[in-house]
């Protein structure tokens, strides 16, 4: 029984320490109570716990578990970036033209307090701000991760070798702890009993570069004697006894070292490109959503906007445009658009006259952390164009009730 139990705990390392960071394959830890934590698995202590740096968590909390719950109305303008996006996407803002808010809660159970979560259904609360969770090993049901997109030639593939010598190459997309392992290959998804697996390997997807260069992550093994070793786990061998259970750790210098699984007390993973909420250079964002330049047609002193897609936002919120750099430190303003006709097309736009009369100056401008922003407070329903007389760029939005 000891050998089987150890094989199961070692098997969990296979998924937790082997996610290709360059393609950012997201992992989700599913708990037995239905909770789900999506993000990066950064540490595990086999048989004890798993640490997840999550960007999204669905928390299963029954009414019987709650010791206290405090609700609060958080103004849209005070929400974190992640919550602003979620509230708009899910249409969860409440309020009216004079201000909108999201109902959030601080929920306390016997084990911890969850700050700033939103109740999404009976017994389910959501957290979309980054947070770190330490999860008990025995409470984990399954770990899943997304497969790379078709055609991604750069990255890391998994190879799973069975006791009968079959080799499956692709991406490990599911691991039901102690039960099965699912590998998505180029043609199908194969589910294997964990007892039938001899070893797993990490292999470079592209032959034009090294495995280390394509991985984008490193593993650190914390040993029982207090020492640690850092590199990349390339092989995990499960054997039939303790002498056959080991990992192969590749160093940056090119050498490979065999480390017995029995000597490892903790596995850690560090990613070269931490997942975050950074703004991409060259892009413009409105209310935290990337927006494309508007298309216009000008004729006879009339400028018409001919985009088929217009970004709608509710009235009662401060509308903010952002961009990396000092872009929005210039003379930007909004123009309230009106119905116009150009070339037989009826659409929204402005004339030379309304460009001045319908002009709306920003309520605030800012430049913080290398990101410039320009804001407009509580716009009335209608179409608006963001313009700058010194730039050909223009962007159009729609405000709705």
Backbone torsions as a table, in degrees:
resi	resn	phi	psi	omega
1	UNK	NA	-34.5	-178.7
2	UNK	-61.8	-41.2	-178.9
3	UNK	-65.8	-42.7	179.7
4	UNK	-64.1	-44.3	-180.0
5	UNK	-61.6	-40.6	-178.8
6	UNK	-70.2	-34.5	178.6
7	UNK	-62.3	-38.9	179.9
8	UNK	-65.9	-44.2	-179.4
9	UNK	-68.4	-38.9	177.9
10	UNK	-65.4	-34.3	-179.8
11	UNK	-59.9	-31.9	-179.2
12	UNK	-66.2	-27.5	178.1
13	UNK	-60.6	-36.1	-175.4
14	UNK	-51.0	-41.5	179.7
15	UNK	-91.0	-39.6	-172.8
16	UNK	-67.5	-33.8	-174.9
17	UNK	-104.1	15.4	-174.0
18	UNK	-133.4	38.2	-179.1
19	UNK	-94.7	126.7	-180.0
20	UNK	-70.9	115.7	-172.5
21	UNK	-79.4	-28.5	-175.3
22	UNK	-63.0	-39.4	177.6
23	UNK	-87.6	-7.6	176.5
24	UNK	57.0	62.8	177.2
25	UNK	-78.4	113.1	-174.2
26	UNK	-75.7	136.6	176.0
27	UNK	-105.4	144.8	174.8
28	UNK	-127.3	123.8	176.3
29	UNK	-95.9	119.6	-178.9
30	UNK	-102.8	125.1	-177.8
31	UNK	-91.9	161.9	-179.1
32	UNK	-64.5	-24.7	179.4
33	UNK	-87.5	0.4	179.0
34	UNK	100.6	-8.8	176.6
35	UNK	-64.9	149.8	179.6
36	UNK	-136.2	132.7	-179.7
37	UNK	-123.4	117.0	-175.4
38	UNK	-111.7	129.8	-179.7
39	UNK	159.8	-137.6	-178.7
40	UNK	-108.0	129.4	172.1
41	UNK	-86.9	111.9	-171.0
42	UNK	-106.3	-14.3	179.2
43	UNK	-159.7	150.3	172.7
44	UNK	-149.2	142.2	172.1
45	UNK	-118.5	101.6	-172.9
46	UNK	-48.7	127.7	179.7
47	UNK	83.8	-9.8	-177.1
48	UNK	-113.9	-67.8	-176.2
49	UNK	-158.6	167.0	177.8
50	UNK	-128.4	134.6	178.1
51	UNK	-106.0	126.7	-178.4
52	UNK	-121.0	126.4	170.1
53	UNK	-92.7	96.7	-169.3
54	UNK	-94.5	143.2	172.0
55	UNK	-101.7	-8.3	177.2
56	UNK	-156.9	135.4	178.4
57	UNK	-139.4	129.5	171.6
58	UNK	-105.0	115.6	-172.1
59	UNK	-103.4	122.6	175.9
60	UNK	-88.2	107.4	-178.5
61	UNK	-132.5	110.6	179.6
62	UNK	-78.2	159.8	179.2
63	UNK	-59.8	-33.3	-178.9
64	UNK	-67.3	-25.1	-179.2
65	UNK	-81.9	-20.4	-172.5
66	UNK	-79.0	122.7	175.7
67	UNK	-90.2	-34.0	174.7
68	UNK	-155.3	150.0	177.4
69	UNK	-144.2	124.1	179.8
70	UNK	-117.3	119.2	178.7
71	UNK	-92.9	147.8	178.4
72	UNK	-146.6	148.4	175.6
73	UNK	-95.5	114.5	-178.8
74	UNK	-103.1	119.9	179.3
75	UNK	-58.4	145.6	179.3
76	UNK	-52.1	-43.8	-176.8
77	UNK	-64.6	-20.8	-178.8
78	UNK	-95.4	-2.2	-179.1
79	UNK	-75.0	150.5	171.2
80	UNK	-65.9	158.9	-178.0
81	UNK	-53.8	-42.5	-177.8
82	UNK	-63.4	-40.0	179.9
83	UNK	-71.6	-34.9	177.0
84	UNK	-59.2	-47.2	179.5
85	UNK	-61.8	-48.3	-176.4
86	UNK	-62.5	-45.5	-177.6
87	UNK	-61.5	-37.7	178.4
88	UNK	-74.4	-42.3	-180.0
89	UNK	-63.2	-38.3	-175.9
90	UNK	-95.5	1.3	-179.7
91	UNK	53.9	49.9	-176.5
92	UNK	-105.0	1.7	178.1
93	UNK	-73.4	140.0	174.7
94	UNK	-112.0	169.3	-180.0
95	UNK	114.8	-157.3	-175.6
96	UNK	-148.7	-160.8	-176.8
97	UNK	-64.9	-14.7	-178.1
98	UNK	-97.5	5.1	177.6
99	UNK	148.3	140.5	179.5
100	UNK	-125.2	155.3	-174.0
101	UNK	-148.4	165.1	175.9
102	UNK	-118.8	131.7	178.0
103	UNK	-80.7	117.9	-178.7
104	UNK	-121.8	164.2	-176.7
105	UNK	-137.2	150.3	164.7
106	UNK	-106.4	116.4	-174.1
107	UNK	-114.5	126.7	-179.9
108	UNK	-113.0	127.3	172.8
109	UNK	-114.0	-174.3	179.4
110	UNK	-66.2	-25.7	-174.2
111	UNK	-95.7	-35.3	-177.4
112	UNK	-166.3	171.2	174.1
113	UNK	-109.7	128.9	177.5
114	UNK	-100.4	114.1	-176.5
115	UNK	-93.6	139.2	172.6
116	UNK	60.8	48.6	176.9
117	UNK	-105.9	164.8	-179.7
118	UNK	-122.7	131.0	177.0
119	UNK	-76.3	121.4	-176.6
120	UNK	-106.6	-19.7	176.0
121	UNK	-167.0	178.4	-178.9
122	UNK	-61.3	119.7	177.9
123	UNK	75.5	10.9	-179.7
124	UNK	-129.9	129.8	178.1
125	UNK	-124.9	147.2	-175.8
126	UNK	-115.8	140.7	171.3
127	UNK	-130.5	120.7	-179.9
128	UNK	-112.0	-1.4	172.9
129	UNK	-83.6	146.0	179.2
130	UNK	-57.5	134.6	179.3
131	UNK	-153.9	154.9	179.5
132	UNK	-105.6	132.6	-179.1
133	UNK	-126.1	135.6	173.1
134	UNK	-105.9	114.5	-172.0
135	UNK	-107.4	135.7	179.4
136	UNK	-67.8	133.5	-176.4
137	UNK	-56.0	-45.4	-176.2
138	UNK	-69.8	-12.8	179.8
139	UNK	-91.7	-6.0	-178.1
140	UNK	-82.8	131.5	178.2
141	UNK	-99.1	-46.8	-174.0
142	UNK	-153.1	151.9	172.6
143	UNK	-124.7	127.2	179.1
144	UNK	-121.8	161.6	171.8
145	UNK	-151.4	156.7	-178.6
146	UNK	-78.3	144.7	176.0
147	UNK	-83.5	153.7	177.0
148	UNK	-64.5	156.4	178.5
149	UNK	-69.5	150.8	178.8
150	UNK	-58.5	133.6	178.3
151	UNK	93.4	-4.1	177.3
152	UNK	-73.0	105.9	-173.6
153	UNK	-90.0	-11.6	-175.7
154	UNK	-113.7	126.0	-179.4
155	UNK	153.3	-157.3	-176.1
156	UNK	-125.9	133.4	174.9
157	UNK	-104.8	156.9	172.7
158	UNK	-99.0	141.6	168.5
159	UNK	-120.6	126.7	178.9
160	UNK	-113.7	123.0	-178.3
161	UNK	-108.9	127.4	-179.1
162	UNK	-91.0	170.3	179.4
163	UNK	-65.0	-23.6	-179.9
164	UNK	-90.7	0.8	176.1
165	UNK	95.8	-0.3	176.7
166	UNK	-70.4	142.4	-179.6
167	UNK	-123.2	126.3	178.3
168	UNK	-117.3	121.3	-179.0
169	UNK	-112.3	134.0	-179.7
170	UNK	166.6	-126.6	179.9
171	UNK	-133.0	129.4	173.7
172	UNK	-73.1	111.2	-174.1
173	UNK	-104.1	-12.8	179.9
174	UNK	-154.6	140.2	174.4
175	UNK	-138.3	110.7	173.9
176	UNK	-92.6	107.5	-168.1
177	UNK	-53.2	124.3	177.3
178	UNK	78.9	1.4	-176.0
179	UNK	-124.1	-70.4	-174.1
180	UNK	-137.5	164.5	176.3
181	UNK	-134.7	131.7	-179.4
182	UNK	-112.0	130.5	179.4
183	UNK	-117.1	124.1	176.1
184	UNK	-93.2	113.1	178.7
185	UNK	-95.8	-172.3	179.3
186	UNK	-69.0	-17.2	-175.6
187	UNK	-121.2	-20.3	-176.1
188	UNK	-164.2	176.3	174.1
189	UNK	-113.7	123.6	-176.0
190	UNK	-110.8	126.5	178.0
191	UNK	-103.6	126.4	-175.0
192	UNK	-120.4	138.0	172.4
193	UNK	-64.3	139.1	-176.3
194	UNK	-63.8	-27.6	179.8
195	UNK	-70.0	-11.8	-178.7
196	UNK	-98.7	5.5	-175.2
197	UNK	-100.5	129.6	178.7
198	UNK	-88.3	-49.8	179.2
199	UNK	-159.4	163.7	173.1
200	UNK	-124.1	153.1	-178.2
201	UNK	-135.6	155.3	170.8
202	UNK	-107.6	128.4	-178.2
203	UNK	-130.6	145.4	179.1
204	UNK	-68.6	131.6	-179.8
205	UNK	-72.3	-37.9	179.4
206	UNK	-104.6	133.9	179.3
207	UNK	-79.0	-6.9	-177.0
208	UNK	-86.1	-4.8	179.7
209	UNK	-146.2	165.9	-175.3
210	UNK	-77.5	160.7	176.0
211	UNK	-61.0	-42.9	-179.2
212	UNK	-60.5	-41.3	-178.2
213	UNK	-68.7	-32.8	-176.8
214	UNK	-86.3	-17.5	-176.6
215	UNK	-71.6	-49.5	-177.7
216	UNK	74.0	13.9	176.6
217	UNK	-147.7	161.9	174.0
218	UNK	-131.1	151.8	177.1
219	UNK	-108.0	141.1	172.3
220	UNK	-120.8	127.0	177.2
221	UNK	-101.8	121.7	175.7
222	UNK	-95.4	121.4	-173.1
223	UNK	-92.8	161.8	-177.5
224	UNK	-61.1	-29.7	-179.0
225	UNK	-84.8	3.0	178.2
226	UNK	98.3	-14.5	177.7
227	UNK	-75.0	165.8	176.1
228	UNK	-139.2	151.6	179.3
229	UNK	-131.8	133.5	-177.1
230	UNK	-119.2	137.8	179.2
231	UNK	176.8	-139.1	179.4
232	UNK	-134.9	122.3	177.8
233	UNK	-71.2	115.6	-178.6
234	UNK	-103.7	-24.6	179.9
235	UNK	-140.7	139.2	170.3
236	UNK	-127.1	114.1	-176.1
237	UNK	-107.4	130.0	-171.8
238	UNK	-101.8	-19.7	171.1
239	UNK	51.7	-170.0	178.0
240	UNK	-117.5	-4.1	176.7
241	UNK	-152.5	175.1	-174.5
242	UNK	-58.3	-34.1	-178.6
243	UNK	-67.9	-20.7	-178.5
244	UNK	-102.3	8.6	-177.7
245	UNK	-108.1	110.0	-175.2
246	UNK	-155.8	170.4	172.5
247	UNK	-124.8	152.9	172.8
248	UNK	-105.9	124.4	-176.2
249	UNK	-112.5	116.3	178.9
250	UNK	-88.8	131.9	178.5
251	UNK	-92.4	164.6	-179.6
252	UNK	-63.9	-26.1	-179.3
253	UNK	-78.2	-7.3	177.3
254	UNK	109.1	-17.3	179.3
255	UNK	-77.9	160.1	179.3
256	UNK	-127.7	136.4	-176.7
257	UNK	-123.6	139.2	177.3
258	UNK	-91.2	126.8	-179.6
259	UNK	-123.4	123.3	-178.9
260	UNK	-69.7	133.7	-178.2
261	UNK	-60.3	-32.6	-179.1
262	UNK	-65.3	-18.8	-178.8
263	UNK	-90.1	-7.9	-174.8
264	UNK	-98.2	128.9	178.2
265	UNK	-106.8	-19.2	179.8
266	UNK	-153.7	140.3	175.7
267	UNK	-114.1	129.1	179.0
268	UNK	-122.8	150.5	177.6
269	UNK	-130.2	128.3	177.3
270	UNK	-116.9	131.9	-177.1
271	UNK	-101.9	141.6	-178.2
272	UNK	-72.6	-32.4	179.9
273	UNK	-120.8	93.7	-178.4
274	UNK	-63.4	136.3	177.5
275	UNK	-69.5	129.1	-178.9
276	UNK	-151.5	-173.8	-176.6
277	UNK	-105.3	34.9	-177.4
278	UNK	-68.0	151.6	174.9
279	UNK	-87.9	137.2	-178.0
280	UNK	-80.3	130.9	176.9
281	UNK	-57.2	141.2	177.7
282	UNK	87.6	-10.1	180.0
283	UNK	-103.7	154.7	176.2
284	UNK	-114.0	137.8	-178.8
285	UNK	-119.9	141.3	172.9
286	UNK	-125.8	122.7	-176.5
287	UNK	50.3	40.1	174.9
288	UNK	77.7	8.1	176.1
289	UNK	-109.8	134.7	176.2
290	UNK	-65.3	137.1	-176.4
291	UNK	-127.8	144.2	179.6
292	UNK	-91.0	156.8	174.6
293	UNK	-61.5	144.0	178.7
294	UNK	-79.4	153.6	176.3
295	UNK	-101.7	132.3	-177.7
296	UNK	-129.6	157.5	173.1
297	UNK	-131.3	129.3	-179.3
298	UNK	-114.8	137.6	-179.2
299	UNK	-161.3	125.9	175.0
300	UNK	57.8	40.8	178.9
301	UNK	79.2	9.7	179.0
302	UNK	-116.5	131.6	174.1
303	UNK	-110.1	119.9	-176.7
304	UNK	-112.6	140.8	177.5
305	UNK	-98.3	124.6	-170.9
306	UNK	-117.7	17.8	178.3
307	UNK	-66.1	140.0	175.4
308	UNK	-81.3	-25.8	-178.9
309	UNK	-112.5	124.3	178.7
310	UNK	-125.4	137.8	-175.4
311	UNK	-82.6	115.5	-179.8
312	UNK	-94.6	140.0	176.1
313	UNK	-137.7	150.1	-177.0
314	UNK	-75.4	150.5	172.4
315	UNK	-68.5	161.1	178.3
316	UNK	90.5	11.3	173.9
317	UNK	-128.6	156.6	173.8
318	UNK	-78.8	122.6	180.0
319	UNK	-90.0	123.4	-174.5
320	UNK	-125.9	128.9	173.0
321	UNK	-101.3	139.5	-179.5
322	UNK	-135.3	154.6	175.0
323	UNK	-160.5	150.0	175.8
324	UNK	-68.2	138.1	-179.5
325	UNK	91.9	-164.8	-174.1
326	UNK	-98.4	20.1	-176.4
327	UNK	-48.0	-48.5	-173.7
328	UNK	-90.4	23.1	169.9
329	UNK	-91.2	-3.4	-179.4
330	UNK	-85.9	-173.6	-175.5
331	UNK	-81.1	63.1	179.5
332	UNK	-86.2	150.6	175.3
333	UNK	-157.1	166.4	174.4
334	UNK	-99.1	150.2	171.5
335	UNK	-122.6	124.9	174.8
336	UNK	-73.0	118.1	-174.9
337	UNK	-82.6	157.9	177.9
338	UNK	-132.0	169.4	177.7
339	UNK	-68.6	128.9	178.6
340	UNK	-136.3	167.8	177.0
341	UNK	-134.0	126.9	178.5
342	UNK	-135.3	126.1	177.9
343	UNK	58.6	33.0	-179.9
344	UNK	80.6	4.3	-179.6
345	UNK	-105.2	126.1	176.3
346	UNK	-93.8	125.3	-177.1
347	UNK	-156.4	-161.8	178.3
348	UNK	-104.1	144.5	178.8
349	UNK	-177.5	-159.3	179.2
350	UNK	-148.0	160.1	175.4
351	UNK	-106.0	174.6	177.1
352	UNK	-59.0	-32.4	-179.0
353	UNK	-74.7	-49.2	-177.1
354	UNK	-73.2	-18.0	175.5
355	UNK	-59.2	-32.7	178.2
356	UNK	-90.2	-45.2	-175.0
357	UNK	-71.2	-28.4	-178.5
358	UNK	-100.3	15.8	-177.8
359	UNK	-75.6	136.7	-179.7
360	UNK	-124.1	114.5	178.6
361	UNK	-73.7	156.2	178.5
362	UNK	-68.5	148.8	175.2
363	UNK	-78.5	-32.9	176.6
364	UNK	-149.1	152.6	168.5
365	UNK	-129.6	154.6	-175.5
366	UNK	-154.8	155.7	172.8
367	UNK	-142.8	102.4	-176.5
368	UNK	-134.4	132.3	177.1
369	UNK	60.3	30.6	178.8
370	UNK	79.7	8.8	179.3
371	UNK	-121.1	125.1	178.0
372	UNK	-95.7	150.7	-179.6
373	UNK	-144.6	157.0	178.7
374	UNK	-141.8	130.2	-172.0
375	UNK	-125.2	151.6	178.8
376	UNK	-133.5	126.6	-172.5
377	UNK	-89.4	126.9	168.2
378	UNK	44.8	72.3	177.7
379	UNK	-77.4	147.3	176.7
380	UNK	-78.6	158.6	178.9
381	UNK	-55.6	140.2	-179.5
382	UNK	148.3	-176.9	178.4
383	UNK	-99.1	142.4	-179.7
384	UNK	-137.4	145.6	176.1
385	UNK	-119.9	132.6	174.7
386	UNK	-89.8	123.0	-175.5
387	UNK	-133.6	161.2	176.7
388	UNK	-146.7	117.9	-176.8
389	UNK	-61.8	-16.9	-179.3
390	UNK	-96.5	3.9	-177.4
391	UNK	-142.9	143.1	176.9
392	UNK	-76.7	-10.6	-179.1
393	UNK	-67.2	141.7	174.2
394	UNK	-152.1	149.5	-176.4
395	UNK	-135.6	141.9	-177.3
396	UNK	-122.7	140.6	177.7
397	UNK	-134.7	168.3	176.4
398	UNK	-129.0	133.4	175.1
399	UNK	-104.5	129.9	-177.5
400	UNK	-121.2	160.8	179.1
401	UNK	-69.2	NA	NA
